[in-house]
Amino acid sequence: MSHTIISTDKAPAAIGTYSQAVRAGDLLFISGQIPLNPESMEMVSDDFEEQAVQAFTNLKAVVDAADASMEQIIKINISMTDLSNFAIVNTVMSTFFSEPYPARAAVGVAELPKGSQIEIEAIVSFAG
């Protein structure tokens, strides 16, 4: 199966050996988005809520670059360095999605790239 690389300057450039997203057939796999400002490549803020908003904004930029919509996301994985921010993630996520919500996992991790407090990855479906 062939695959297509998706890239946009409206989301942070890859900081390692990966693509922003890869489409394979009817699925798009979006790499983890952290709260970097895509223009400066600097962390948007030390505030968790502002980081969450920027991470979701970066995710949406990659979705848009693939000519998809947030409603086509079927699975989200969220990594956080402090799970006590779970309620904030729910509030921020509700501004980017409406029901029916995608499947989701939220996990606590010791550390994320660039000192980020949150990282979000997603799978988008183009089927149906």
For each residue, the residues with C-beta under 8 A, 3 or more apart:
1: 24 25
2: 24
3: 22 23 24
4: 22 23
5: 19 20 21 22
6: 19 20 21 22 23 28 62 65 66
7: 19 20 21 65
8: 11 20 61 62 64 65
9: 13 38
10: 38 61 64 65
11: 8 20 33 38 58 59 61 62 65
12: 15 33 34 36 37 38 41 58
13: 9 20 38 41
14: 17 18 19 20 31
15: 12 36 41 113 114
16: 113
17: 14
18: 14 31
19: 5 6 7 14 22 31
20: 5 6 7 8 11 13 14 30 31 62 65
21: 5 6 7 28 29 30 31 62 65 66
22: 3 4 5 6 19 28 29
23: 3 4 6 27 28 29 66 126
24: 1 2 3 27 29
25: 1
26: 125 126 127
27: 23 24 123 124 125 126
28: 6 21 22 23 63 66 68 123 124 125 126
29: 21 22 23 24 121 123
30: 20 21 33 59 62 63 121 122 123 124
31: 14 18 19 20 21 121
32: 77 79 113 119 120 121
33: 11 12 30 55 56 58 59 62 119 120 121
34: 12 43 51 55 58 112 113 114 116 118 119
35: 43 44 45 50 51 52 53 54 55 58 116 117 118
36: 12 15 40 41 42 43 44 54 58 114 116
37: 12 40 41 42 43 44 54
38: 9 10 11 12 13 41 58 61
39:
40: 36 37
41: 12 13 15 36 37 38
42: 36 37
43: 34 35 36 37 46 51 114 115 116
44: 35 36 37 50 51 54
45: 35 50 51 54
46: 43 51
47: 50 51
48: 51 52 82 85 88 117 118
49: 52 53 88 91 92
50: 35 44 45 47 53 54
51: 34 35 43 44 45 46 47 48 54 55 116 117 118
52: 35 48 49 55 56 85 88 89 92 118
53: 35 49 50 56 57 92 95
54: 35 36 37 44 45 50 51 57 58
55: 33 34 35 51 52 58 59 116 118 119 120
56: 33 52 53 59 60 92 93 95 96 120
57: 53 54 60 61
58: 11 12 33 34 35 36 38 54 55 61 62
59: 11 30 33 55 56 62 63 96 120 122
60: 56 57 63 64 70 96
61: 8 10 11 38 57 58 64 65
62: 6 8 11 20 21 30 33 58 59 65 66
63: 28 30 59 60 66 68 69 70 72 73 122 124
64: 8 10 60 61 67 68
65: 6 7 8 10 11 20 21 61 62
66: 6 21 23 28 62 63 124
67: 64
68: 28 63 64 72 124 126
69: 63 72
70: 60 63 73 96 97
71: 97 98
72: 63 68 69 124 125 126
73: 63 70 76 97 102 122 123 124
74: 102 103 123 124 125
75: 102 103 104 122 123
76: 73 102 103 104 105 120 121 122 123
77: 32 104 105 107 120 121 122
78: 89 104 105 106 107 118 119 120
79: 32 106 107 108 109 112 118 119 120
80: 83 85 86 89 106 107 108 109 117 118
81: 108 109 110 111 112 116 117 118
82: 48 85 108 117
83: 80 86 106 108
84:
85: 48 52 80 82 88 89 117 118
86: 80 83 89 90 106
87: 90 91
88: 48 49 52 85 91 92
89: 52 78 80 85 86 92 93 106 118
90: 86 87 93 94
91: 49 87 88 94 95
92: 49 52 53 56 88 89 95 96
93: 56 89 90 96 97 101
94: 90 91 97 98
95: 53 56 91 92
96: 56 59 60 70 92 93
97: 70 71 73 93 94 101 102
98: 71 94 101
99:
100:
101: 93 97 98 104
102: 73 74 75 76 97 122
103: 74 75 76
104: 75 76 77 78 101
105: 76 77 78
106: 78 79 80 83 86 89
107: 77 78 79 80
108: 79 80 81 82 83
109: 79 80 81 112
110: 81
111: 81
112: 34 79 81 109 115 116 117 118 119
113: 15 16 32 34 116 119
114: 15 34 36 43
115: 43 112
116: 34 35 36 43 51 55 81 112 113 119
117: 35 48 51 80 81 82 85 112
118: 34 35 48 51 52 55 78 79 80 81 85 89 112
119: 32 33 34 55 78 79 112 113 116
120: 32 33 55 56 59 76 77 78 79
121: 29 30 31 32 33 76 77
122: 30 59 63 73 75 76 77 102
123: 27 28 29 30 73 74 75 76
124: 27 28 30 63 66 68 72 73 74
125: 26 27 28 72 74 128
126: 23 26 27 28 68 72
127: 26
128: 125
